[in-house]
Amino acid sequence: MDPLLFGWLKGLLLLAFAWLTFVMLLKLLRGDINLTGMLQRTKDGAIEPDRMQAFVLTIFGALLYAFMGIQTAGGSEAPRLPEVPEFLLAGFAGSQTLYLVGKAIRKMR
């Protein structure tokens, strides 16, 4: 691929992701996206630890993978997605297991 064309495409992609992030943050701040109850119980409003850890690990994992992709981009070879590290896969599996166990326990009450 032509390096000039690759540079333009990379810049356009980064611009598109930056715009998407800006629009989402703006909508969150204006209250257009309703997040009420995402991490809480519906009855008493207490934060569920299993939901919180799943949310935090998902955000952390997505950012880590995005930074890995940015670091591997720009080489002389054709761009491709980086391999997902084993610790990240194990973390996601454990996180989702804890979330599902917590959900099952809440359903049994």
Secondary structure, DSSP 8 states (H G I E B T S, - for coil): --HHHHHHHHHHHHHHHHHHHHHHHHHHHHT-S--TTSSB-TTT--B-HHHHHHHHHHHHHHHHHHHHHHHHTTSSS--------HHHHHHHHHHHHHHHHHHHHHHH-
